[in-house]
Amino acid sequence: MRIGIVCPYSWDVPGGVQFHIRDLAEHLLALGHEVSVLAPADDDTPLPPYVVSAGRAVPVPYNGSVARLNFGFLSAARVRRWLHEGAFDVIHIHEPASPSLGLLTCWAAQGPIVATFHTSNPRSRAMIAAYPILQPALEKISARIAVSEYARRTLVEHLGGDAVVIPNGVDVDFFAGAKPSPEWQGETLGFIGRIDEPRKGLPVLMRALPKILAERPGTRLLVAGRGDEEEAVENLPKEMRARVEFLGMVSDADKARFLRSVDVYVAPNTGGESFGIILVEAMSAGAPVLASDLDAFAQVLDQGAAGELFANEDADALAAAAVRLLGDPGRRQELRERGSAHVRRFDWSTVGADILSVYETVTDGAAAVAADERTGLRARFGLARD
């Protein structure tokens, strides 16, 4: 099958949607399909052989964050060229409602289109206001996927229609097979995310840290991600700042080793999450997870059975839960076992098969429609069957 996948966000700046698209493309390639990904990227950026640049992205405030998107006449021309050269059996657009390549592709494409909706934002006035513009493009979509029930709810409330829920995928064995690193072990809390994006929740964790250190003075907080490190600790007492270690951006291999090493992985995100891929990665690596009780996080963690939850933005509740987990090896082992069993439903062997089933449904449907149209033309003009 010839599959074209459209990424809305810049390939140069890592994020959950980009990782999902990368892993989906590589999973499909490993199965023998032909795959091309169109994504915003600087023309001089090294890209995997299956990624085609649609040109440089620009930063745009979107869904409580800053997304790097690509839109305009040059982008539209590259979309049309990519579609013409690809001659795809199916096109898979991610975030088609964002002002980026997905919307341009919806306007330009013919044939079966599958769309995946990642955003969870129940109060998006911008999406409601944009609906008249989006509607003609969205009506061309053959099948809709939402990565969670909360992304599906956003779609239904703002754009109408419905979607099948297929979660983000993870290579579970990649994380499970990582080797722990001694330098990241020994009463450690872990955090991965953009440091200077408030909704990722690092400020909440920093507010909780003094109370954690008062009870467990040997604790270290390991932070992986880009951002202003000095600003991140400016409200922390100076004598405690040495207990925070910033690792900067880490590779996929180091991320797996990181998650395999820490005693507790903390996800203090405050909102705007439709899924929580980092929770799945942490569980895959065997890290006990402590997360804010966002609806999407609760769903990923099996309503608290596969990881512990604390009240969103409540630093005291976070601190109490972290102290309890650090002092209870038995509970951490229980969470490791439950998480490792629960996470198998998110492995690419399952998620990839579900996505392929959607592709096959829309391509079979398109073939049937084409056959019906040919039959109708023959009957109209009195032509014999082939």
C-alpha positions in Angstrom: 0.0 0.0 0.0 1.3 3.5 -0.8 0.6 5.7 2.3 1.1 9.4 2.6 1.2 10.8 6.1 1.0 14.5 6.9 2.6 15.9 10.0 1.3 19.3 11.1 4.2 20.3 13.4 7.9 21.0 12.6 10.0 17.9 12.4 12.9 19.9 13.8 11.2 20.4 17.3 10.4 17.0 18.9 6.9 16.5 20.3 4.4 13.7 20.9 2.7 14.0 17.6 5.9 14.0 15.7 7.1 10.9 17.6 3.8 9.1 16.9 4.1 9.8 13.2 7.7 8.8 13.1 7.0 5.5 14.8 3.9 4.8 12.7 5.9 5.4 9.5 8.7 3.1 10.6 6.2 0.4 11.7 4.5 0.5 8.3 7.8 0.5 6.4 8.9 -2.6 8.4 5.7 -4.3 7.3 6.6 -3.6 3.6 4.4 -0.6 2.8 5.6 2.4 0.9 5.4 5.5 3.2 6.1 9.2 2.7 5.7 11.8 5.4 5.2 15.4 4.6 6.3 17.7 7.4 7.4 21.3 8.1 11.2 21.4 8.3 14.0 23.7 7.4 15.3 22.7 3.9 18.8 22.1 5.3 17.7 19.9 8.2 18.8 16.3 7.9 15.7 14.2 7.6 14.9 10.5 7.5 14.6 9.2 3.9 10.8 8.8 4.2 10.3 12.5 5.2 9.7 15.3 2.7 10.1 18.9 3.8 7.2 21.3 3.2 9.4 24.3 4.1 10.2 26.2 7.3 7.7 26.4 10.1 6.7 29.5 12.1 5.8 29.5 15.8 2.0 30.0 16.4 0.2 29.9 19.8 -2.0 26.8 19.7 -3.8 24.7 22.3 -2.1 26.3 25.3 1.4 25.9 23.8 3.4 27.3 20.9 3.3 25.1 17.8 5.6 25.4 14.9 3.3 25.2 11.8 3.5 25.7 8.1 0.9 27.5 6.0 0.9 29.6 2.8 1.3 29.6 -1.0 4.7 27.9 -1.0 3.5 25.2 1.4 0.3 24.7 -0.7 2.5 24.2 -3.8 4.7 21.6 -2.0 1.6 19.8 -0.8 0.2 19.5 -4.4 3.6 18.3 -5.7 3.9 15.7 -2.9 0.4 14.4 -3.7 1.0 14.3 -7.4 4.4 12.5 -7.1 3.1 10.1 -4.3 0.0 8.7 -6.0 -1.0 7.4 -2.6 -3.6 4.8 -2.0 -4.5 6.5 1.3 -3.5 9.8 2.9 -3.3 10.0 6.7 -3.5 13.6 8.0 -2.8 14.4 11.7 -4.5 17.4 13.2 -6.4 18.4 10.1 -8.1 21.3 11.9 -4.8 23.0 12.8 -3.7 25.9 10.5 -1.0 23.8 8.9 -0.2 21.2 6.2 -3.2 19.0 7.2 -5.7 21.6 6.2 -3.9 22.3 3.0 -3.8 18.6 2.2 -7.5 18.2 2.8 -8.2 21.0 0.3 -5.9 19.6 -2.3 -6.3 15.8 -2.0 -8.5 13.4 -3.9 -9.2 9.8 -2.8 -9.4 8.2 0.6 -8.3 10.4 3.6 -7.9 9.3 7.2 -7.5 11.9 9.9 -6.2 11.6 13.4 -7.2 14.1 16.0 -4.8 14.6 18.9 -6.1 17.7 20.6 -8.1 17.8 23.8 -9.5 21.2 24.3 -13.1 21.4 25.5 -13.3 25.2 25.4 -11.7 26.1 22.0 -13.4 29.3 20.8 -10.9 29.4 17.9 -12.0 26.0 16.7 -15.7 26.9 16.9 -15.1 30.2 15.1 -13.1 28.4 12.4 -15.6 25.7 11.7 -17.2 27.4 8.6 -13.8 27.5 7.0 -12.8 24.0 8.1 -16.1 22.3 7.2 -15.6 21.9 3.4 -12.2 20.3 4.0 -13.2 18.1 6.8 -16.2 16.7 4.8 -13.6 15.1 2.5 -12.3 12.9 5.3 -13.2 9.2 4.8 -12.5 8.1 8.4 -11.6 9.8 11.7 -9.4 8.5 14.5 -9.0 10.1 17.9 -6.1 9.2 20.2 -8.3 9.2 23.3 -11.8 9.6 24.4 -11.0 13.2 25.3 -9.7 14.0 21.9 -12.9 12.3 20.4 -15.0 14.5 22.7 -13.3 17.7 21.5 -13.9 16.6 17.9 -17.6 15.8 18.5 -18.3 19.1 20.4 -16.5 21.4 18.0 -16.6 19.9 14.6 -19.4 17.3 14.7 -19.2 13.7 13.5 -17.5 11.0 15.4 -14.2 9.0 15.5 -12.9 5.6 16.4 -10.5 5.8 19.4 -7.1 4.3 18.6 -4.4 5.4 21.1 -0.9 6.5 20.4 1.6 3.7 20.0 4.8 2.8 21.7 7.5 0.3 21.0 7.1 -1.4 24.4 10.0 -3.7 24.1 12.4 -0.9 23.2 11.8 0.7 26.6 11.5 -2.5 28.5 14.9 -3.7 27.2 16.8 -0.6 28.2 19.6 -0.9 30.7 19.4 1.3 33.9 22.1 3.9 34.4 23.8 3.9 37.8 24.1 7.7 37.7 20.4 8.1 37.5 19.5 5.6 40.2 19.2 6.0 44.0 16.1 7.8 45.3 15.5 9.7 42.1 12.4 11.4 40.7 12.2 11.9 36.9 10.6 14.5 34.7 10.7 14.8 30.9 9.2 17.8 29.1 9.7 21.3 27.9 11.0 23.2 30.9 9.5 26.6 30.0 6.0 25.4 29.0 3.9 25.9 32.2 1.3 23.3 31.2 3.9 20.5 31.4 3.8 21.2 35.2 7.4 21.6 36.2 6.6 24.7 38.4 4.1 22.5 40.4 6.9 19.9 40.9 9.3 22.6 42.0 6.8 23.8 44.6 6.5 20.3 45.9 10.2 19.6 46.1 11.0 21.4 49.4 8.4 19.3 51.2 9.7 16.1 49.5 13.3 17.0 50.6 12.2 17.8 54.1 11.0 14.2 54.4 13.5 12.5 52.1 16.6 14.7 52.0 18.5 12.3 49.8 16.1 12.6 46.9 17.3 14.0 43.6 15.1 15.4 40.8 16.3 14.6 37.3 14.9 16.9 34.6 15.3 16.1 30.9 14.1 18.7 28.3 14.9 22.0 26.8 14.3 25.4 28.4 15.7 28.0 30.9 17.2 26.0 33.7 18.0 29.0 35.9 14.4 30.2 35.7 13.1 26.8 36.5 14.8 26.8 40.0 14.6 30.5 40.8 11.9 30.0 43.4 13.6 27.0 45.0 15.7 27.7 48.1 19.4 28.0 47.1 20.5 25.2 49.4 18.1 22.8 47.5 19.0 23.7 44.0 21.9 21.2 44.0 19.2 18.4 44.3 18.0 19.2 40.8 20.0 17.9 37.9 19.2 19.2 34.4 20.1 16.8 31.6 19.0 18.8 28.6 17.6 17.1 25.5 18.2 13.4 25.6 18.2 10.8 22.8 15.5 8.1 22.5 18.0 5.6 23.9 18.9 7.8 26.8 15.2 8.5 27.5 14.6 4.8 27.8 17.6 4.4 30.1 16.4 7.4 32.1 12.9 5.9 32.6 14.4 2.5 33.4 16.5 4.1 36.1 14.4 6.5 38.2 12.5 5.4 41.3 9.4 7.4 40.4 8.4 9.2 37.1 6.4 12.3 37.8 4.0 13.8 35.3 2.6 17.0 36.9 1.0 18.3 33.7 -1.7 20.9 34.3 -3.9 20.6 31.2 -4.1 20.4 27.4 -3.2 16.7 27.3 -5.3 14.4 25.1 -3.3 11.2 25.8 0.0 11.1 27.7 2.5 9.2 25.6 5.3 9.8 28.2 3.2 7.8 30.7 3.1 4.8 28.3 6.8 5.1 27.7 7.5 5.2 31.5 5.3 2.2 32.2 7.0 0.4 29.3 10.3 1.0 31.0 9.1 -0.2 34.3 9.0 3.2 36.0 6.4 3.7 38.7 4.3 6.6 37.5 2.9 9.5 39.6 0.7 11.8 37.5 -1.8 14.6 37.9 -5.4 13.4 37.7 -6.2 14.9 34.3 -8.9 12.9 32.6 -6.6 11.7 29.8 -3.9 10.6 32.3 -6.4 8.8 34.4 -7.5 6.8 31.3 -4.0 5.9 30.3 -3.2 4.8 33.9 -6.4 2.7 34.1 -8.0 5.1 36.6 -5.1 4.8 39.0 -4.6 1.0 38.9 -1.5 1.2 36.8 0.0 4.4 38.3 -0.8 6.8 41.2 -2.7 10.0 40.6 -2.7 13.3 42.6 -5.0 16.4 42.5 -4.1 18.5 39.5 -1.9 21.6 40.4 -1.8 20.6 44.1 1.8 20.7 45.1 1.1 19.4 48.6 -0.7 16.3 47.2 2.2 15.7 44.8 4.7 15.9 47.6 2.8 13.6 49.9 2.4 11.0 47.2 6.0 11.2 46.2 7.2 10.8 49.8 4.9 7.8 50.2 6.2 6.1 47.0 9.9 6.8 47.7 9.5 5.1 51.1 7.5 2.1 49.9 9.6 -0.3 47.6 6.7 -2.8 47.7 4.2 -0.3 46.3 6.7 0.8 43.6 7.2 -2.8 42.6 3.4 -3.4 42.4 3.1 -0.3 40.1 5.9 -1.6 37.9 4.1 -5.0 37.5 0.7 -3.5 36.9 2.1 -0.9 34.5 4.1 -3.4 32.5 1.0 -5.6 32.0 -1.4 -2.7 31.2 0.9 -1.0 28.7 0.9 -3.9 26.2 -2.4 -2.6 24.7 -0.4 0.4 23.5 2.3 -1.5 21.7 2.6 -0.9 17.9 1.8 -4.5 17.2 -1.8 -3.7 18.3 -2.1 0.0 17.5 -0.5 -0.4 14.0 -2.9 -3.2 13.1 -5.9 -1.1 14.2 -4.7 1.8 12.0 -4.1 -0.5 9.0 -7.7 -1.8 9.4 -8.9 1.8 9.0 -6.8 2.2 5.9 -8.1 -1.0 4.4 -11.7 0.0 5.1 -11.5 3.4 3.4 -9.5 2.0 0.4 -11.9 -0.9 0.0 -14.8 1.6 0.2 -13.2 3.8 -2.5 -12.7 0.8 -4.8 -16.3 -0.2 -4.3 -17.5 3.3 -5.1 -15.3 3.4 -8.2 -16.7 0.0 -9.3 -20.2 1.2 -8.8 -19.5 4.4 -10.8 -18.1 2.3 -13.7 -21.1 0.0 -13.7 -23.4 3.0 -13.8 -21.6 4.5 -16.8 -21.7 1.2 -18.6 -25.4 0.9 -18.0 -26.0 4.6 -19.1 -24.1 4.2 -22.3 -25.0 0.6 -23.1 -21.4 -0.6 -22.7 -20.5 -4.3 -22.1 -18.7 -5.4 -19.1 -14.9 -5.9 -19.3 
